[in-house]
Amino acid sequence: MQKITTFLWFDTQAEEAAKFYCSLFKSSKIESTSRYGEGMPGRAGTVMSVTFVLEGQTFIALNGGPHFKFTPAVSLFVSCENQQEIDELWAKLSADPASEQCGWLKDRYGLSWQIVPRMLGELLANGAAMKELMTMKKLDIARLQGAALGAA
């Protein structure tokens, strides 16, 4: 077990979200589901938490009620191998076009993701590529590379 695990607070959609996230990544699985018992804060028998793994990273999703919401201050950063992977994940995850910017998106549960090319750090060493990135919602590798090459 990893020492530090990301814990995600949902209202009532923890199981739905975990299944959805697992459907997006090849090396993923639901590890366990726990349910509320009698005398616990949630309704007895309903899902309390789901432990799941995405690409080797363990997460815990809790149905904790409406008290807390996700903000873009915390996001899941996904390094993509190519434009096809960026396009596919973006199409499946993006649920709030108004919140999209610079490779950031918000999914149907309000969780923010950064869907970026693996070579982003290398590209952003070039100021022209950074300037180009600032104009994008979904990142376009060819445009970023073109900006970097044009300024070289």
C-alpha atoms as one frame of an Amber mdcrd trajectory, in Angstrom:
protein
   0.000   0.000   0.000   1.249   3.477  -0.830   2.030   5.770   2.081  -0.020
   8.740   0.824  -3.430   8.211  -0.778  -5.642  10.832  -2.414  -9.005  11.045
  -0.626 -11.943  12.449  -2.609 -15.121  13.694  -0.904 -18.345  13.282  -2.898
 -21.921  14.007  -1.921 -23.473  10.662  -2.946 -21.637   9.722  -6.160 -18.450
   8.021  -4.876 -19.194   4.612  -6.395 -20.430   6.066  -9.685 -17.363   8.311
  -9.951 -14.918   5.493  -9.108 -16.456   3.244 -11.780 -16.356   6.090 -14.306
 -12.712   6.906 -13.580 -11.752   3.227 -13.779 -13.412   3.022 -17.210 -11.035
   5.737 -18.504  -7.687   4.145 -17.696  -6.422   0.710 -18.765  -4.664  -0.277
 -15.543  -7.517   0.445 -13.152  -9.779  -1.396 -10.748 -12.145  -1.066  -7.827
 -10.397  -2.617  -4.829 -13.116  -2.416  -2.191 -16.432  -0.854  -1.273 -17.628
  -0.222   2.279 -21.166   0.549   3.343 -22.722   2.590   6.100 -24.053   0.540
   8.998 -26.797   1.207  11.516 -26.130   4.271  13.633 -23.607   5.735  11.180
 -24.030   9.160   9.521 -25.200   7.712   6.162 -28.247   5.579   5.454 -27.551
   1.955   6.448 -26.556  -0.173   3.467 -25.570   2.707   1.175 -22.013   3.091
  -0.076 -19.771   4.900   2.375 -16.445   4.663   0.513 -14.793   3.087  -2.500
 -11.096   2.337  -2.793  -9.933   2.259  -6.409  -6.696   2.264  -8.390  -5.927
   4.307 -11.525  -2.662   3.450 -13.275  -1.120   2.179 -10.018  -2.274   5.160
  -7.910  -4.744   4.388  -5.105  -7.655   6.715  -4.349 -10.427   6.622  -1.781
 -13.813   8.133  -2.643 -16.178   8.952   0.236 -19.893   9.666   0.161 -19.683
  12.344   2.817 -22.662  14.504   1.931 -22.970  17.991   0.450 -20.736  19.757
   2.981 -17.618  20.086   0.791 -17.060  20.703  -2.921 -14.040  20.312  -5.173
 -12.166  23.424  -6.332  -9.574  23.845  -9.109  -6.977  24.422  -6.379  -6.534
  20.627  -6.419  -6.455  18.690  -9.676  -5.438  15.312 -11.026  -2.533  15.715
 -13.463  -2.500  13.206 -16.340   0.610  12.953 -18.530  -0.487  11.825 -21.988
   1.699  10.142 -24.582   0.138  11.781 -27.653  -2.624  14.028 -28.980  -4.996
  11.093 -29.415  -4.827  10.302 -25.692  -5.386  13.984 -24.829  -8.367  14.152
 -27.195  -9.952  10.934 -25.866  -9.610  11.822 -22.189 -10.792  15.381 -22.818
 -13.904  14.153 -24.635 -14.774  11.755 -21.800 -13.931  13.987 -18.840 -14.850
  17.553 -19.771 -18.278  18.487 -18.437 -17.975  22.251 -17.906 -16.588  24.050
 -20.985 -16.658  27.393 -19.142 -14.035  26.084 -16.694 -11.606  24.851 -19.368
  -8.278  26.621 -19.701  -4.638  25.791 -20.336  -5.202  22.015 -20.232  -7.448
  22.163 -17.144 -10.994  20.810 -17.203 -13.727  19.976 -14.724 -15.547  16.630
 -14.835 -19.221  15.873 -14.145 -18.484  15.526 -10.422 -16.701  18.876 -10.182
 -13.204  17.384  -9.918 -10.512  19.264 -11.860  -8.062  17.463 -14.126  -5.012
  18.613 -16.076  -4.754  16.669 -19.334  -1.301  17.440 -20.704   1.376  16.017
 -23.010   4.201  14.211 -21.247   6.699  16.654 -22.785   4.904  19.736 -21.453
   7.717  20.801 -19.115  10.249  20.648 -21.951   7.962  22.648 -24.264   7.220
  25.298 -21.650  10.903  26.068 -21.217  10.264  28.133 -24.330   8.399  31.389
 -23.696   6.616  31.272 -27.059   5.157  27.845 -26.227   3.967  29.169 -22.859
   2.331  32.126 -24.588   0.596  29.729 -27.009  -0.555  27.483 -24.141  -2.242
  30.451 -22.485  -4.580  30.768 -25.503  -5.757  27.139 -25.346  -8.422  25.186
 -23.554  -7.560  21.618 -24.592  -3.835  21.455 -25.286  -2.674  20.946 -28.857
   0.776  19.369 -29.036   1.419  20.445 -32.646   0.630  24.081 -31.853   2.855
  24.022 -28.775   5.719  22.438 -30.721   5.213  24.895 -33.581   5.395  27.841
 -31.206   8.548  26.439 -29.606  10.208  25.829 -32.980   9.157  29.198 -34.360
  10.852  30.980 -31.498  14.046  28.914 -31.663
